[in-house]
Amino acid sequence: MWGFILAIIVGGVAGTIAARLMKADNSIILNIILGVVGAFLLNSIIGLVFNLWGGNILWNLLAGIIGASGLIWIYREYQKRK
């Protein structure tokens, strides 16, 4: 249970940082979702490719920022084509 709550908190922080870095005007809910999903996807990819599983909060925060930035970019590209 605590891991899930911590993932939401870290994902929210990561999503907010990524939104500011990418100069995105998203809602806080979308920032949390992008941060959590971005961290999950990037950690999964790194785990599968390099066999590095787990990590500390800072690693998850960094993965969330990078993953959320990628998702923001993909979201922007999707909006352009709409």
Secondary structure, DSSP 8 states (H G I E B T S, - for coil): -HHHHHHHHHHHHHHHHHHHHTT----HHHHHHHHHHHHHHHHHHHHHHH------HHHHHHHHHHHHHHHHHHHHHHHHH-
